[in-house]
Amino acid sequence: MSKARSTSPGVADASPYLDKLQERWVPRDQLEEWYRTLRQDEYYRRVKGVAVRFLAADMSYKVGWVSSWERSDGHDTLLVDVGKGACEQVLLRNVSNSRFAPKEVFPEVLQRLHEAAIQSPKTAQPQPAPATAAVKPPAKKCVPPELHPHVLLIGSDGNTIGQEPMSEIVSRATAEDPDTPRGREAAAFQMSVPPDAHMISREGTGTADMVSALERRSQASADDERWLHSLLEMTRALAENEGKRGGGVSKPYYCQQVQLLCKHAEDLLGKEKLFLRLTSPLYVFGDIHGNFDDLHYFLERLIPFGEIKVAAASFLFLGDYVDRGDFGLECAVTLLALKCLAPHKINLLRGNHETPEVNGDIAEYGELSFKHECIRKFGEKHGDQVWEAINKVFRLLPGAAVIDNQIFCAHGGIPRFNGGKDDRLAVLDSPEFPRLPRIQNVPGLPEGAFIARCRQMMEDLVWSDPAGAHDILDDHGFGENRRGPGLKTFGRRAVDEFLNYYGYTHIFRAHQEKSNGLRISDSGRVVTIFSTSDYVGHQNGAGVVYVGDGSIRMIIKQPPPPITTHHLAPPPRR
């Protein structure tokens, strides 16, 4: 018999434990027969504790114990413990009918069998057992994911540089972020919008035939995914030509398609909870801010063959898709189209820019405003229609997520706590939590106590920041935020109490620009992710985080070489 993956600590001879594991192995055909013939409670009791071989998300075969069974995203899945942190979620069709090879067994699985044999000597020698017998699995240990000590570094040309020590690459110092909610009345911004005749048109361009073909293809039924792929192609063409004449995209037709996409996205997102439960493997993105080049770069490499449904991992985006960049529209449309194509692969949270009082504030943000971008590209009539349609979708986006029941994710941070019963996440998870068209209330407009609390919680989720070293904090670790009145920062005590109470290990957030796209704080428990490089000319890198196989790995794409002038004005600083 060949050796297992490696020598298991404390196991001198692995053969008896491999034999014991083989005795508990069950093929897919047997599992499917149980599923067809047994009641749900009987099926659960029967599969719990059996050993299975399955095709994992990284396309390798693994072996583990079935610890539980659940229905997730409309599919029946097995939760399989392979001895490496959180259980893996396995579809029944990915379970193998073939027996496993010893090299496919992680040593931690054999170690657990060894420990069980020491505690109960009578079971040290494996006894034959029928495949249909329910076997009690070893006690599950909750292993928190570990920060990988190296970062995958990618050059500005898109080529991989290699692995670099995290301590030398990832920022540990707070970088000041210019975002601030409106605290005063800004001076009027004079906007110059060209007439419709000068806006995007396919007439007179070399791509008229291509676009005509795309339009014919997109006449298929709304449920046909070819329509969504066509819209993605049109969006890419729009971005590549910077929304100018010659892009080969018909402005009125494209606006119509975007509004149709928004209706589908509304139907889909309206059924999602505001607090998502997700499982690894998963890629986590921070702020995008209209940087289509970086978004397209990452998606092109992480989605095989351009087909999101066959991606090995899921995706979580932490918000701020628009404003501050030239291609907020293209970024928003791309992500919404991918969401409609694969609802359970793409997960979108709400950021502080996914609300009309921010992304529609032309007086404050000028040409950096998402509303200004829509009007600049499509004219006032069509631009307003597109802007309003996308904001109707934004109001439905979830406020937070948790990965593997260990990593809490939000755009800004954790909700404030004032003492008493801690029901913060219960309130967010409540079906009564409203879908707020605006995150910040209209000044002077009265509202009920529950709505006011929900609004405050959403403000905390999208606007809060880690506290600075000299911030004054209250008894629960929260302080005033310089971004504006009523907004909060959260310090180490707030992080400790939140993670300990809910049993989480880390907090993933975005919301702040970082020199290399990533920052680690509070003893490695709070990770800030910023996924757009050269943000308003600041020469920062773009960071993405991968969660899987019991570890947290970081990817950084370096910014493009500096240029002498920038077409974007500096962001407003208050």
N, C-alpha and C positions, 0 to 999 in steps of 0.2 A: 504493500500500500504506500502511495506517495505521501510526502509530508504535507502538513497543513501550511497556511500562508507563512507562518513563522512559529518558532517555538513558544508555546504559551507559558508564561511565568508560573512556576509551581506545578507544571504538568510534565513529568519525566517521560511518560509514554502516552502519546495522544491516541493510540489505536483503540483502546476500550471506549473512549468517549466519542470517537468518530463512529464506531460501530453502534453505540447507543443512539447517536444522532440519526444514523441511517435507519434504525428501527422505527424512529418516530417520523420519518419522511413520508409525505403524502403527495402524490402527483396531482396535476391540475384536473385531470378527468375525474378523480375521486372527489375533489372539492366541488366541481360542477354538479356531480350527481347528488351530493349532499344538499347543495343549494337548491336543486330542483325538487327534491323529495322531502326535505325536512322543514318543519316550522322554523320561524326566525330564531326563537330562543333555543331550539334544539341545535340548529346550525351553529349558533354562536358557541354553545357548550362543546360541540364536536370539534370545531376548528381550533379552539383556544389551546395552545400548547403544542400543536403539531409543528414539525419542521418542514420548510418549503425552500425550494430553489427558485429564484426569480430573476428577471432581467431588470436591473436597476436603471435609474435615470442617466447614469454615466455610461450606459450600454455594456456594463460588465455583469456577470452573474454573481449573485450573492446568496448566502444561506443563513436562515435565522428562524427564530421561534415566532409563531403567530401569537401576539399578545392580546389582540382585540380585533373587532370587526365593526365597521361603521358604513353608513351611507353618506357619501360626500360628493357634492356637486352633481347629484343625479346618478352617481355610480356606486356600486357596492365594492368596497375596498378592504383589504387586509392590512392591519398595522403590524409590521414585522420588525422584531428586535434583532439586529445583527451584531449587537455588542458595541456599537459606535455611536453613542449619544442617543438622540431622539429616534423613535421608531420610524421606519420608512413606510410610506403609504403605497400599497401595491394593488393594482387592478388585477382581477382574477385572470384575465387573459394573458398577463405577463408572468404568471406562475408557470414553471417548466414541468413537462411530463418526464424529463430525464432525471436520473439520479445525479447527485452532486459529486464533484471531485473534491478530494480533501483540500486542495489548494484554494478552493472557493470559500472555505470556512475561516472566518476571522478567529484568531486565538482567544479572544475574549469570550466567545461562545463556549469553547472547550474549557476555559477556566471556570466558567459558571457551573458546568457539569462536574468539574473536579471539586469545586467548593461544596456543591450539594452532596457529593459522595462522601466527603470528609465529615460533614455534619450528620449524615445518615449512613453509617457503614453498611447497613443491610442492602443499600442500593448501589454500593460501589461497583459490584459486578453487574453489567447490564443484563437485564432479563428480557426475553422476547415478549413483545406486546403486540396485539393486533393493531393494524393501521387505523381501525375505526375507534380505538379507545381514546377517550379524552385524557390528555396529559397536562398536568399542572406545570406551567412554565416557571423558570427561575424568577426570583424576585427582581423586578425591574429597578434599575438604578438610574436616577435622573442625572445625566452627565451634562453640565453646561457646555455650550460651544466655546471653543478656545480661539483667541485671536491668533491667526497665523503670523509667525515672526517675520515673514517676507512679503513684499509687495510686488505684483507683476507690473512692471513699468513699460509703457508704450510711448514711442517717440511721436513727435508732431507729424511725421510722415506716415504714421500708421504702422510702422514696423516695430516688432517687439524688441525691447532693449534687454530685458532679462529680469531676474529676481534681484531685488535690492532689500537690505534690512529695513524693516518698518520704522525703527527708531531714527533712521536717517532721512526718511522720506515724508512720513506723515506728520502734519502740523500738530503741535500741542499748545499753541498759543492762539488766543482769540483774535480773529481778524474782524475789524469793525465792519459792520454791514450797514449800508445806507438806507435800507427800508424803514419807513415810518408811516403809520396811518396818518390821515389828514388831521392836523391839529389846528389849522387856520385856513382862511380863505386865500387861495392862491390867485395870482394875477392871471388875467385872461390870456389864453394862448391863441395866437393868430394862426389858423391852419390854412394852408394853400392846397386845395384839392383840384387836380386837373379834371376837365370834363370827361364824360364817359367815352367820347370818341378817342381819347388818348389812353384809355385803360387797356387791360389785357384783351387781346383778340387773337383768334387763330387765322384770320383772313390775311392773305399775303405772306404767309410764313411757309417754310419748308416742311412743317410738321402737320399740315392740315390733314393729310391722308391718315397719319397715325392717330390723330385725335378723333377723326370721324369713325375710325375702327373702334376706338375706345368707347365712343358714345353709343355705337351700335351694340357693343357687348354689354354696356351697362343698362340696356333696356330690358335685361332679364328681370325675373321676379326679384322683389326686394330681399327674399330669403336666399337668393342665389349668391354664393360667396364670390362669384366672378365679378359681380357688381362692385363689391368692396375692393377687390384687387385692382379693378380699373380705376377706382377713385384714388387708391394709393399711388398708382402710376401717374395719374394726372397731378397729384400733389407733389410728387418728386419732380416732375417737369416744371411745375410752377416755381419750386424752390431753386432749381438749377438755373433758371432764367431770372431770378430775383423779382418775379412778379411783373416783369416788364413786357411790352409788346414784343412778340417773337417767341414767347414761351410756348406757343402752340396750345393754349388752353382758352376756351371760350369763357369769358367772365360770367355772363348770365347763367350759362349751363352749369358751370362749376359751383356757383353760389346755390343753385337749385339742388345740386347733389349734396352739398355740405348740409343744407337744411334737412334733407331727407335722412342723411346720416345721423343728425342730431335727434330726430324723432325716434330712430331705432335705438340710439344710445339711451334716450330717456326711458323707453320701455324697459330696457335691460337693467339700467342702474337703479330705477325705481323699485326693483325687486330685491336689490342687495341690502344687506344690513349696513349700518353706519360704523360698525366695529367688525372687521374681517378677521376670521381665523384661517391662517395660511400654513402650509407645510413646505419644508425644504425638499429638494434643492430649489434655490430661488436667487435671482439677481435683484439688488435693490439700487434704485437710482434716486438721486437728490434733485435739486433745482435744474430745470432745462432752460428756462428763460429764452425761448425762441432760437436756440442754437441747433438748427436742423443738421448741420454738418456732424456735430458730435453724436447726436441722437442716431442719425443714420449710420454712422461709423460703428457704433456699438451694436445696433440691432442687426446690421448686415452680417456681423461676425458671430453673434450669439443665436441667431435664428437660421438653422440650416436650410439651404435651398430657397430661402425667402418664404418658407411656409411655417407660420407660427404654430400650427397644430402639431408639428413634429419636433418642436423644441424640447430638449431634454429637461430644461428647467423652466419654472414660471418667472414672472417679472412683477416687481412692486415698484411703483413710482410714487414718490413722496410729495408731489405737488409742485406748483410754480412752473407751469408749462409755457406761460405767455408773459409778455412785457419784457422790456429791456433788451430784446434781440429783434432781428429783422424777420424772423420766421416763426413767430408764435402761432400764427394760423396753421402753417404746415405741420408744426409739431403737434398741436391739438388734434387736427384732423387725422394725422397718422396714428396717434395713440387711440383715438376713439374708434377708428376703422379696425385696428388690431383687436381692440376690446370686443367689438361686434363679431369678428371672425373667431376668436377663441376666448370667450368670457372668463374661463377658469384659468387661463394662462396669463392674462394681463389684468393687473389690479392697479387702480388709480385712486390715490388719496387726494383730498382737497388741500391746497395751500392758501396762503394769504393773498395770492394774486388771482385765485379762482373765485372772484366776487366782483360785481360791477362797480362798487364804490372805489375799488383800487384799479382794476384793468380798464375802467372807463373814464378815469380821471385825467382827461387831456390837459386841463388847466394846470395840473401839478406835474405830470410826467411828460407832457409835450409829445414829441415824436417817438418817445420810448413807450408810449401807451399802446396797449393792444387794440383799443378802439380806433386810435389814430391809424394803426397799421391796416385794419380792415377797411377803413374809409380810403386810405391812400391807395390800396390795391384794387378796390372794387367800386369806388365812387360812394357818395353819401347814402344813396338809397340801398344798394345791395350791401354796402359795408355795414350799415346799421342792422340790416336783417341777419347777416351772418353773425355779427357780434352778439345780438340778442339771443339767437338760437343756441350758440355755444354756451352762453352764460346760463341758459335754462338747464343745460346738461351739468354744468359745474355745480349747481346748487344741490344736485343729487349725489355728489361724490362722497364716499365714506370719510370719516374724520380720523380713523386710526385703524391699526391692524396689529396682530400678534403672530409671530412666526414660531411654529413648533411649541406654542404655549410657553415660550421663553424670552423672545425678543419683542419688546413693545416698539411700535413704529408710529410716528406722526410727523407732520411737517415741521412743527415748531418744538413741541415738548409735551410735558405732562400737565394735566389739569391741576389747578390750585386746590389746596386742602386747608380747611379752616378748623379742623378738629371734629370730634363726634364720630358718628358712623361713617366709614369710608365706603360710599356707594358710587364713586365717580364713574367707574366703568359699567356699573349696572345701569346707571342713567343713560350713558351713551348707547348701551346695547338695547335700551328699551324701544319697543315699537312706537311709543308715543313721542320719541325725540323727533322734532320737526325738521323738515328739509328747508333750510333757511335761504331765501333768495339773496339776502345780504348777510354777511357775517356780522358787520357792525350795524347797530340799530340807528335809525334816523333820529338825530337829536330831538328830544322833546316828545317823541312818540311813545305813549304809555303802552306797556304790555304786561301780561300776567307773570307771577313769580316763577312758574315752571319754565315758561318760554325764556324769561330773562336768564335763568340759570343755565339753560341749554345754550343760549347765545354766548354767555360768558365761558362755558366749557369749550365751545368751538373756537372762540377767540384764543383761549389758552393753547389749544391744540395746534393752531396755525401761526400764532404770533410770538409765543414765549421763547426764551433763550436760556442757556446755562448762565448762572450768575458769575460775575467777575470776582476777582480776589478781594476787592474792597467794597463790594455791595453790602448794604445793610439788609439783613434777612429777618423774617419773623420766626416764631417758635417752631414752625413747621418747615422752615427752609426756603420760603418764598420771599421775593423782594420786588421793588418797583423796577420797571423796565424803561430805559431811556428812549425807547421807540415811541412812547406816548402814554398819556394818562390811562390808568386802569389795566395796563398790560403788565405781565409778571416775568420775573426770572426765577429759576429754580436752582438751588444750591445742593451741596452734597447731602445734607440731611433730608431734603425733599426726595432726592434720588433714592437714598437708603430706605426711607419709609415706604415709598411707592413699590420698589422692587421686592422688598421683604414681604409686604402685605399681599401682593399678588403672585409671589413666587416666580418672578421673572429674573433674568440674569443680565439683560442689556436693554438699552434704549437706543434706537436708531432714529435720527432726525436729519433735517436738511436746513434750509432757511438762512444759512450764513455762508458767505464766500470764504473759502479756505485756499491758502497759497498752492497746495497740491491737491485740492479737491476733497481732502479728508482731514478730520481732526478727531483725536481721542482725548477724552477728559474723564474726570471722576473715577480714577483708578481703572481706566479701560472699560468702564461700563457704559459710557455715553459716546456714541460714534456719530459725528456730523458728516454728512455726505453732500457734496456739491458737484453736479455732473455736467457743468458747462465750462469749457476752457475759455481763456481770454475774455472773461466777463467784463463787458464795457471797457475793454482795453487794459485790464488789470494784469494780464500775463499769468493768470492762475491755471492750474491743471484741472482736469475733469476726473472725478473719482466715481467708481462703481464698486459695490460690495457683493461678494458671492457668499451665500450661506448654504452649506451642505457638508455631509460626511462628518458632522460634529465639529466643524471649524468655520471660522469667519475669515474669508480671504479678501484682500483689497487689490483693486486694479486702478491704476492711474494713467491717464493719457496726458502727455505734456502739451502745453499750448503751442500754437504756431509761432514762428519767429516774430519778434516785434517789428512794427513798421513805424514810420515817423509820424504819420497822422492817422486819426481814426475818424470814421464818418459818424460815430455816435458821440454825442455830448456826454460829459460826465453826469452820472446820476445825481438827482437832488439829494443834498445832505442837510438834515435838520437836527 
